[in-house]
Amino acid sequence: MSTSATTQPPRLRRALGLWDLIFYGIILVQPTAPMPLFGVVSQEAKGHVVTTILIAMFAMLFTAISYGRMARAYPSAGSAFTYVGREIHPGLGFLTGWAMTLDYVLNPVICTIWCAKAAGNIVPEIPYAGWAVFFAVLFTMLNLRGIRASARTNEVLVTGMSVVIVVFFVAAVRYLLHAPGVDLVKPFYDPATFSFRSISTGTSLAVLTYIGFDGISTLSEEVENPRRNILLATVFTCVVTGLLSMAEVYLGQLVWPQYATYPDADTAFVHVAGRAGGAWLFQAVNLTLLVATVGSGMGAQLAGARLLYGMGRDNVIPQSFFGALDPRRNIPRNNVLLTGAIALAGAFTISYQLGAELLNFGAILGFMGVNLAAFLRYYVRDREKKLTHCVPPLLGFMVCFLLWIRLNTPALMAGGAWLAVGIAYAAVKTGGFRRKLEFSEMPPE
């Protein structure tokens, strides 16, 4: 046996096929993704939720193509700020990463808010404040114990969610067959309320339906034929998510066409299910979304803690606090506690809608950066100028930019303030930008 064979470091096994990746992507995004957002998007878009989901899918498809192509160049990175930092400028890469930390920090916040409201539908005797404290502490304690969902658990959850979705489809169709005067076109276009301003604002929120598809690129080293399958799986995941989401919200709008009359906009889809199938379906959908959001909240908090640990480990942010690991459980305890405290404080200071918009502020900025990086690498710097390498990333960038500027003013102001803090921090760290700021990723596992 040769020395090189015995000393060769172990490598990840390429065992994942195309459909494995697609299923993984659907797990990340979740088949119930548009349901928690349904009410707030419906109110912003004045009832045109289907239209916003469709436009958002258009933007995400082009961005998915750019993610797939950039994963070829950086198969082990899988990060928007890595793509931007290496293809455009390290400083812009840092700001992209700084903006996208909003995703990780605010995801547990909106999950805490939604879980507290959904739990209040089950046990209304406990007030919102009590449930908010319960779920913020629950997410934190479970992550401090190092509990993670296995792939098999995720598959069971997806199967359970799929069953509930099918049951809702059947109940909604039965309800509509007996409902008088159903307008099948109104969910797409209602001349009485349609406006491009409301549609664009609603779409900037509806993008949250697709958040997570980019996680497919992190599996590049474990995929058979990654140059082909990463791109195809990312695009297919967006298409499947978009079509399923449009079907869900289309039936939801037909069942409850009065978009301004929900008992609670944040949990509106639960009330739609109750109208379609009665109290049992109300509770079934409520419990399903609650369980799914608990899983999302735990995963988001752990991901945020790991991202902060990676930045602290590289001393981009104070290493003594953010780069510390608990010696017993080998987890970034300080960061878990910090993100838990932010989730608790956020549940009492911001609305679900503002949290979702701020999350999208960072995500859409990252998507814009990925599209621009793909355009520069595969068209500007490539010898062979192909339209297929020019049009998709430019269209993806333009649509994402239009959605980004259509976020509501409070979200733009708060997000802008967060970017300003990042710029100021980078200036101090680099002595007025005289030194290079290293910002290497520690992706969540």
NULUM-136415 format. One record per residue (C-alpha): x, y, z. Coordinates in Angstrom, 3 decimals. Example, Ala and Ser with C-alpha at 12.3 -4.5 7.8 and 13.67 -1.06 7.14 Angstrom:
2
atom u->12.300 v->-4.500 w->7.800
atom u->13.670 v->-1.060 w->7.140
***
This chain:
445
atom u->0.000 v->0.000 w->0.000
atom u->1.468 v->3.357 w->-1.000
atom u->2.212 v->6.115 w->1.455
atom u->0.029 v->8.548 w->-0.443
atom u->-2.918 v->6.175 w->-0.137
atom u->-2.504 v->5.816 w->3.610
atom u->-1.991 v->9.525 w->4.282
atom u->-4.744 v->10.804 w->1.997
atom u->-7.311 v->12.692 w->4.099
atom u->-10.857 v->11.321 w->4.132
atom u->-13.335 v->12.899 w->1.764
atom u->-17.098 v->13.188 w->1.718
atom u->-18.741 v->10.444 w->-0.320
atom u->-20.652 v->11.518 w->-3.423
atom u->-23.853 v->9.613 w->-2.731
atom u->-26.656 v->12.120 w->-3.360
atom u->-28.604 v->12.053 w->-6.607
atom u->-30.795 v->14.704 w->-8.171
atom u->-34.010 v->13.695 w->-6.388
atom u->-32.193 v->13.447 w->-3.052
atom u->-31.228 v->17.084 w->-3.495
atom u->-34.727 v->18.149 w->-4.526
atom u->-36.247 v->16.435 w->-1.489
atom u->-33.628 v->18.085 w->0.730
atom u->-34.458 v->21.474 w->-0.776
atom u->-38.182 v->20.983 w->-0.166
atom u->-37.420 v->20.074 w->3.457
atom u->-35.400 v->23.285 w->3.829
atom u->-38.119 v->25.486 w->2.341
atom u->-41.035 v->23.432 w->3.787
atom u->-44.194 v->22.536 w->1.831
atom u->-46.256 v->24.793 w->4.145
atom u->-43.984 v->27.811 w->3.527
atom u->-46.660 v->30.292 w->2.302
atom u->-49.182 v->29.549 w->5.039
atom u->-47.704 v->31.633 w->7.908
atom u->-47.216 v->34.544 w->5.490
atom u->-50.629 v->34.298 w->3.865
atom u->-52.439 v->36.953 w->5.900
atom u->-49.805 v->39.696 w->5.901
atom u->-49.066 v->39.244 w->2.175
atom u->-52.790 v->39.236 w->1.393
atom u->-53.289 v->42.521 w->3.197
atom u->-50.249 v->44.172 w->1.585
atom u->-51.160 v->42.914 w->-1.914
atom u->-54.894 v->43.559 w->-1.392
atom u->-55.842 v->39.943 w->-1.976
atom u->-53.383 v->39.066 w->-4.773
atom u->-51.293 v->36.483 w->-2.915
atom u->-51.144 v->34.082 w->-5.892
atom u->-49.765 v->36.837 w->-8.109
atom u->-47.050 v->37.743 w->-5.608
atom u->-45.996 v->34.095 w->-5.212
atom u->-45.738 v->33.801 w->-9.012
atom u->-43.624 v->36.956 w->-9.399
atom u->-41.403 v->35.906 w->-6.502
atom u->-40.873 v->32.526 w->-8.177
atom u->-39.792 v->34.338 w->-11.361
atom u->-37.127 v->36.236 w->-9.409
atom u->-35.990 v->33.195 w->-7.450
atom u->-35.640 v->31.009 w->-10.567
atom u->-33.044 v->33.329 w->-12.059
atom u->-31.308 v->33.580 w->-8.687
atom u->-31.379 v->29.775 w->-8.385
atom u->-29.571 v->29.512 w->-11.721
atom u->-26.891 v->31.892 w->-10.450
atom u->-26.528 v->29.912 w->-7.193
atom u->-26.172 v->26.677 w->-9.158
atom u->-23.487 v->28.138 w->-11.384
atom u->-21.530 v->29.697 w->-8.527
atom u->-21.599 v->26.365 w->-6.678
atom u->-19.532 v->24.998 w->-9.565
atom u->-16.820 v->27.559 w->-8.913
atom u->-16.913 v->27.230 w->-5.102
atom u->-18.242 v->23.724 w->-4.423
atom u->-17.455 v->23.732 w->-0.711
atom u->-18.418 v->27.295 w->0.178
atom u->-22.094 v->27.580 w->-0.680
atom u->-22.284 v->31.138 w->0.553
atom u->-23.502 v->34.389 w->-0.949
atom u->-20.840 v->36.441 w->0.780
atom u->-18.096 v->34.063 w->-0.376
atom u->-19.229 v->34.454 w->-3.984
atom u->-19.439 v->38.238 w->-3.704
atom u->-16.180 v->38.562 w->-1.758
atom u->-14.149 v->36.536 w->-4.241
atom u->-15.767 v->37.648 w->-7.476
atom u->-16.454 v->41.328 w->-6.771
atom u->-14.667 v->42.700 w->-3.683
atom u->-13.865 v->41.432 w->-0.167
atom u->-15.482 v->44.526 w->1.360
atom u->-18.725 v->43.934 w->-0.502
atom u->-18.513 v->40.289 w->0.503
atom u->-18.313 v->41.343 w->4.150
atom u->-21.329 v->43.645 w->3.799
atom u->-23.266 v->40.854 w->2.075
atom u->-22.494 v->38.529 w->4.962
atom u->-23.314 v->41.254 w->7.467
atom u->-26.689 v->41.857 w->5.805
atom u->-27.480 v->38.151 w->5.668
atom u->-26.891 v->37.748 w->9.393
atom u->-30.285 v->39.451 w->9.678
atom u->-31.745 v->36.229 w->8.247
atom u->-30.187 v->34.126 w->10.980
atom u->-30.924 v->36.533 w->13.819
atom u->-34.488 v->37.433 w->12.834
atom u->-35.707 v->33.996 w->11.780
atom u->-35.951 v->32.837 w->15.431
atom u->-37.762 v->36.106 w->16.227
atom u->-40.554 v->35.624 w->13.688
atom u->-40.784 v->31.926 w->14.583
atom u->-41.235 v->32.867 w->18.249
atom u->-43.948 v->35.387 w->17.337
atom u->-45.820 v->32.951 w->15.109
atom u->-45.558 v->30.020 w->17.529
atom u->-46.854 v->32.178 w->20.389
atom u->-49.901 v->33.208 w->18.363
atom u->-50.563 v->29.675 w->17.083
atom u->-50.282 v->28.218 w->20.587
atom u->-52.742 v->30.864 w->21.748
atom u->-55.258 v->29.386 w->19.289
atom u->-54.939 v->26.058 w->21.126
atom u->-54.772 v->27.328 w->24.715
atom u->-56.118 v->30.900 w->24.683
atom u->-56.107 v->31.048 w->28.491
atom u->-52.344 v->31.642 w->28.361
atom u->-51.635 v->35.170 w->27.029
atom u->-49.328 v->35.926 w->24.123
atom u->-46.563 v->37.103 w->26.471
atom u->-46.533 v->33.761 w->28.267
atom u->-46.282 v->31.784 w->25.049
atom u->-43.570 v->34.105 w->23.672
atom u->-41.415 v->33.522 w->26.753
atom u->-42.096 v->29.778 w->26.567
atom u->-41.002 v->29.356 w->22.957
atom u->-37.970 v->31.656 w->23.179
atom u->-36.777 v->29.669 w->26.222
atom u->-37.690 v->26.337 w->24.544
atom u->-35.615 v->27.068 w->21.439
atom u->-32.692 v->28.189 w->23.581
atom u->-32.757 v->25.262 w->26.015
atom u->-33.025 v->22.632 w->23.267
atom u->-30.102 v->24.173 w->21.372
atom u->-28.053 v->24.402 w->24.575
atom u->-28.558 v->20.644 w->24.951
atom u->-27.294 v->20.130 w->21.414
atom u->-30.537 v->18.569 w->20.149
atom u->-30.801 v->18.496 w->16.345
atom u->-33.439 v->17.102 w->14.035
atom u->-32.292 v->14.081 w->12.036
atom u->-32.943 v->13.626 w->8.339
atom u->-35.482 v->10.884 w->9.150
atom u->-37.337 v->13.223 w->11.503
atom u->-37.443 v->15.819 w->8.749
atom u->-38.877 v->13.261 w->6.344
atom u->-41.596 v->12.330 w->8.853
atom u->-42.430 v->16.019 w->9.341
atom u->-42.603 v->16.646 w->5.593
atom u->-44.831 v->13.579 w->5.147
atom u->-47.143 v->14.763 w->7.925
atom u->-47.308 v->18.272 w->6.476
atom u->-48.050 v->16.847 w->3.029
atom u->-50.959 v->14.804 w->4.388
atom u->-52.457 v->17.882 w->6.055
atom u->-52.020 v->19.889 w->2.826
atom u->-53.870 v->17.206 w->0.853
atom u->-56.661 v->17.155 w->3.432
atom u->-56.927 v->20.942 w->3.170
atom u->-57.098 v->20.725 w->-0.640
atom u->-59.970 v->18.221 w->-0.417
atom u->-61.847 v->20.255 w->2.209
atom u->-61.364 v->23.513 w->0.277
atom u->-62.646 v->22.009 w->-2.994
atom u->-65.697 v->20.527 w->-1.222
atom u->-66.409 v->23.896 w->0.398
atom u->-66.116 v->25.765 w->-2.912
atom u->-68.412 v->23.321 w->-4.717
atom u->-71.204 v->24.396 w->-2.364
atom u->-70.260 v->28.103 w->-2.205
atom u->-72.239 v->30.466 w->-4.447
atom u->-70.624 v->32.930 w->-6.867
atom u->-66.995 v->31.786 w->-6.655
atom u->-64.790 v->33.951 w->-8.911
atom u->-61.923 v->31.739 w->-10.073
atom u->-59.947 v->34.650 w->-11.595
atom u->-60.141 v->37.074 w->-8.664
atom u->-57.150 v->35.609 w->-6.744
atom u->-54.953 v->36.456 w->-9.752
atom u->-56.528 v->39.784 w->-10.682
atom u->-59.161 v->41.888 w->-8.963
atom u->-59.664 v->45.169 w->-10.881
atom u->-61.174 v->46.796 w->-7.809
atom u->-58.001 v->46.471 w->-5.715
atom u->-55.145 v->45.746 w->-8.147
atom u->-52.177 v->48.136 w->-8.129
atom u->-48.538 v->47.632 w->-9.045
atom u->-47.457 v->49.320 w->-5.825
atom u->-49.357 v->46.904 w->-3.600
atom u->-48.323 v->43.900 w->-5.708
atom u->-44.625 v->44.817 w->-5.553
atom u->-44.764 v->45.402 w->-1.792
atom u->-46.579 v->42.109 w->-1.284
atom u->-44.052 v->40.306 w->-3.487
atom u->-41.150 v->41.665 w->-1.435
atom u->-42.741 v->39.813 w->1.500
atom u->-43.714 v->36.701 w->-0.505
atom u->-40.018 v->36.075 w->-1.271
atom u->-39.816 v->34.597 w->2.235
atom u->-41.727 v->31.598 w->0.849
atom u->-38.589 v->30.543 w->-1.043
atom u->-35.929 v->31.346 w->1.548
atom u->-33.757 v->28.264 w->2.116
atom u->-33.371 v->26.906 w->-1.425
atom u->-29.792 v->28.223 w->-1.508
atom u->-28.869 v->25.665 w->1.159
atom u->-28.688 v->23.030 w->-1.594
atom u->-25.375 v->24.503 w->-2.715
atom u->-23.750 v->23.535 w->0.613
atom u->-23.990 v->19.841 w->-0.373
atom u->-21.815 v->20.206 w->-3.476
atom u->-19.097 v->17.852 w->-2.203
atom u->-21.567 v->15.017 w->-1.565
atom u->-23.438 v->15.087 w->-4.874
atom u->-23.100 v->12.896 w->-7.924
atom u->-22.298 v->15.098 w->-10.933
atom u->-22.545 v->18.380 w->-8.944
atom u->-22.029 v->20.578 w->-12.013
atom u->-25.361 v->19.336 w->-13.354
atom u->-27.355 v->18.324 w->-10.300
atom u->-26.817 v->21.336 w->-8.025
atom u->-28.158 v->23.662 w->-10.701
atom u->-31.100 v->21.421 w->-11.633
atom u->-32.068 v->20.695 w->-8.017
atom u->-31.986 v->24.370 w->-7.054
atom u->-34.198 v->25.329 w->-9.989
atom u->-36.581 v->22.367 w->-9.523
atom u->-36.942 v->23.143 w->-5.809
atom u->-38.009 v->26.699 w->-6.651
atom u->-40.493 v->25.437 w->-9.255
atom u->-42.012 v->22.786 w->-6.971
atom u->-42.197 v->25.244 w->-4.069
atom u->-43.789 v->27.889 w->-6.288
atom u->-46.416 v->25.607 w->-7.827
atom u->-47.383 v->24.053 w->-4.491
atom u->-47.490 v->27.452 w->-2.798
atom u->-49.658 v->28.935 w->-5.548
atom u->-52.122 v->26.051 w->-5.217
atom u->-52.320 v->26.515 w->-1.429
atom u->-52.874 v->30.272 w->-1.465
atom u->-55.196 v->30.111 w->-4.508
atom u->-57.606 v->27.838 w->-2.662
atom u->-57.119 v->29.905 w->0.477
atom u->-58.124 v->33.101 w->-1.319
atom u->-61.167 v->31.427 w->-2.881
atom u->-62.316 v->30.138 w->0.505
atom u->-61.785 v->33.536 w->2.204
atom u->-61.830 v->36.301 w->-0.472
atom u->-62.293 v->39.161 w->2.022
atom u->-58.612 v->39.847 w->2.656
atom u->-59.221 v->42.597 w->5.236
atom u->-61.441 v->40.535 w->7.565
atom u->-59.089 v->37.934 w->9.083
atom u->-59.438 v->37.567 w->12.875
atom u->-55.612 v->37.642 w->13.021
atom u->-53.500 v->38.359 w->9.932
atom u->-50.459 v->36.481 w->11.269
atom u->-52.405 v->33.202 w->11.574
atom u->-54.928 v->33.894 w->8.804
atom u->-54.426 v->30.602 w->6.969
atom u->-55.439 v->28.672 w->10.064
atom u->-58.779 v->30.506 w->10.045
atom u->-59.137 v->29.811 w->6.313
atom u->-58.697 v->26.098 w->7.038
atom u->-61.333 v->26.352 w->9.747
atom u->-63.826 v->27.871 w->7.314
atom u->-63.114 v->25.139 w->4.746
atom u->-63.134 v->22.104 w->7.038
atom u->-64.455 v->23.111 w->10.422
atom u->-62.892 v->23.179 w->13.879
atom u->-60.965 v->19.903 w->13.443
atom u->-59.128 v->21.178 w->10.338
atom u->-58.514 v->24.513 w->12.071
atom u->-56.712 v->22.667 w->14.868
atom u->-54.959 v->20.236 w->12.498
atom u->-53.481 v->22.999 w->10.355
atom u->-52.697 v->25.116 w->13.411
atom u->-50.838 v->22.224 w->15.088
atom u->-49.033 v->21.275 w->11.868
atom u->-47.770 v->24.797 w->11.293
atom u->-46.872 v->25.115 w->14.967
atom u->-44.715 v->21.974 w->14.882
atom u->-43.106 v->23.043 w->11.584
atom u->-42.350 v->26.513 w->12.933
atom u->-40.884 v->25.102 w->16.159
atom u->-38.494 v->23.087 w->14.000
atom u->-37.681 v->26.153 w->11.921
atom u->-37.125 v->28.276 w->15.005
atom u->-34.737 v->25.769 w->16.587
atom u->-32.815 v->25.316 w->13.348
atom u->-32.657 v->29.044 w->12.672
atom u->-31.358 v->29.798 w->16.155
atom u->-28.676 v->27.126 w->15.876
atom u->-27.696 v->28.365 w->12.415
atom u->-27.436 v->31.928 w->13.703
atom u->-25.325 v->30.829 w->16.643
atom u->-22.998 v->28.876 w->14.336
atom u->-22.614 v->31.785 w->11.931
atom u->-21.723 v->34.131 w->14.795
atom u->-19.267 v->31.523 w->16.081
atom u->-17.557 v->31.345 w->12.688
atom u->-17.204 v->35.119 w->12.584
atom u->-15.936 v->35.167 w->16.166
atom u->-13.515 v->32.312 w->15.585
atom u->-11.895 v->34.337 w->12.792
atom u->-11.896 v->37.417 w->15.053
atom u->-14.110 v->39.380 w->12.669
atom u->-16.269 v->40.073 w->15.732
atom u->-14.920 v->39.806 w->19.326
atom u->-13.398 v->36.351 w->19.592
atom u->-13.514 v->36.029 w->23.372
atom u->-17.334 v->36.095 w->23.375
atom u->-18.499 v->34.932 w->19.950
atom u->-15.680 v->32.456 w->19.278
atom u->-16.016 v->30.562 w->22.560
atom u->-17.285 v->26.982 w->22.750
atom u->-18.844 v->25.264 w->25.723
atom u->-16.166 v->22.708 w->26.746
atom u->-18.707 v->20.067 w->27.791
atom u->-21.192 v->20.120 w->24.924
atom u->-18.949 v->21.696 w->22.268
atom u->-21.577 v->24.270 w->21.255
atom u->-21.322 v->28.098 w->20.979
atom u->-23.252 v->28.651 w->24.205
atom u->-22.795 v->32.439 w->24.312
atom u->-24.243 v->32.809 w->20.828
atom u->-27.186 v->30.509 w->21.554
atom u->-28.029 v->32.575 w->24.637
atom u->-27.628 v->35.829 w->22.706
atom u->-29.866 v->34.764 w->19.814
atom u->-32.404 v->33.465 w->22.344
atom u->-32.408 v->36.830 w->24.111
atom u->-32.875 v->38.605 w->20.775
atom u->-35.786 v->36.290 w->19.913
atom u->-37.446 v->37.043 w->23.240
atom u->-36.920 v->40.798 w->22.987
atom u->-38.014 v->40.846 w->19.350
atom u->-41.253 v->39.028 w->20.153
atom u->-42.270 v->42.022 w->22.304
atom u->-40.883 v->44.874 w->20.173
atom u->-41.587 v->44.132 w->16.501
atom u->-44.422 v->42.637 w->14.497
atom u->-44.265 v->39.414 w->12.510
atom u->-44.477 v->41.454 w->9.292
atom u->-41.609 v->43.800 w->10.147
atom u->-39.455 v->40.855 w->11.197
atom u->-40.183 v->39.072 w->7.919
atom u->-39.422 v->42.210 w->5.917
atom u->-36.113 v->42.728 w->7.723
atom u->-35.215 v->39.104 w->7.110
atom u->-35.935 v->39.618 w->3.407
atom u->-33.884 v->42.833 w->3.441
atom u->-30.741 v->40.809 w->4.059
atom u->-31.727 v->37.822 w->1.935
atom u->-32.600 v->39.838 w->-1.172
atom u->-29.350 v->41.807 w->-0.868
atom u->-27.517 v->38.495 w->-0.817
atom u->-29.448 v->37.274 w->-3.865
atom u->-28.548 v->40.456 w->-5.735
atom u->-24.891 v->39.875 w->-4.918
atom u->-24.992 v->36.255 w->-6.135
atom u->-26.583 v->37.292 w->-9.437
atom u->-23.985 v->40.008 w->-9.962
atom u->-21.134 v->37.630 w->-9.081
atom u->-22.455 v->35.049 w->-11.580
atom u->-22.731 v->37.722 w->-14.290
atom u->-19.144 v->38.876 w->-13.749
atom u->-17.646 v->35.391 w->-13.592
atom u->-19.512 v->33.642 w->-16.394
atom u->-20.120 v->36.505 w->-18.819
atom u->-17.865 v->39.514 w->-18.266
atom u->-14.697 v->37.517 w->-17.540
atom u->-15.477 v->34.546 w->-19.778
atom u->-13.994 v->34.452 w->-23.246
atom u->-17.176 v->33.067 w->-24.773
atom u->-20.003 v->35.576 w->-24.342
atom u->-23.180 v->33.503 w->-24.064
atom u->-26.594 v->35.097 w->-23.662
atom u->-27.528 v->32.297 w->-21.263
atom u->-24.738 v->33.554 w->-18.991
atom u->-25.842 v->37.177 w->-19.337
atom u->-29.639 v->37.343 w->-19.291
atom u->-30.573 v->35.175 w->-16.242
atom u->-28.250 v->36.849 w->-13.691
atom u->-29.076 v->40.350 w->-14.946
atom u->-32.815 v->39.689 w->-14.831
atom u->-32.440 v->38.065 w->-11.412
atom u->-30.508 v->41.096 w->-10.144
atom u->-32.989 v->43.595 w->-11.572
atom u->-36.091 v->41.847 w->-10.225
atom u->-34.492 v->41.360 w->-6.797
atom u->-33.489 v->45.029 w->-6.733
atom u->-37.028 v->46.122 w->-7.557
atom u->-38.381 v->43.876 w->-4.797
atom u->-35.773 v->45.140 w->-2.341
atom u->-36.646 v->48.811 w->-2.811
atom u->-40.358 v->47.942 w->-2.477
atom u->-39.920 v->46.788 w->1.105
atom u->-41.828 v->49.043 w->3.474
atom u->-40.021 v->52.133 w->4.758
atom u->-39.542 v->50.908 w->8.375
atom u->-37.779 v->47.781 w->7.097
atom u->-35.562 v->49.780 w->4.726
atom u->-34.648 v->52.218 w->7.499
atom u->-33.890 v->49.493 w->10.042
atom u->-31.971 v->47.441 w->7.470
atom u->-30.061 v->50.531 w->6.358
atom u->-29.122 v->51.230 w->9.969
atom u->-27.841 v->47.658 w->10.300
atom u->-25.688 v->48.117 w->7.172
atom u->-24.375 v->51.423 w->8.539
atom u->-23.292 v->49.650 w->11.732
atom u->-21.524 v->47.040 w->9.591
atom u->-19.695 v->49.696 w->7.582
atom u->-18.645 v->51.523 w->10.754
atom u->-17.458 v->48.274 w->12.330
atom u->-15.460 v->47.344 w->9.228
atom u->-13.895 v->50.821 w->9.169
atom u->-12.739 v->50.476 w->12.789
atom u->-11.534 v->46.912 w->12.232
atom u->-9.422 v->47.860 w->9.213
atom u->-8.110 v->51.213 w->10.463
atom u->-10.208 v->53.248 w->8.058
atom u->-10.137 v->50.500 w->5.383
atom u->-6.318 v->50.637 w->5.184
atom u->-6.071 v->46.925 w->6.015
atom u->-7.837 v->43.981 w->4.421
atom u->-10.748 v->42.535 w->6.400
atom u->-10.790 v->38.746 w->6.287
atom u->-14.248 v->37.217 w->6.555
atom u->-14.259 v->33.472 w->6.082
atom u->-17.443 v->31.474 w->6.507
atom u->-18.302 v->28.871 w->9.099
atom u->-21.523 v->27.543 w->7.565
atom u->-24.164 v->26.090 w->9.845
atom u->-24.102 v->22.300 w->9.936
***
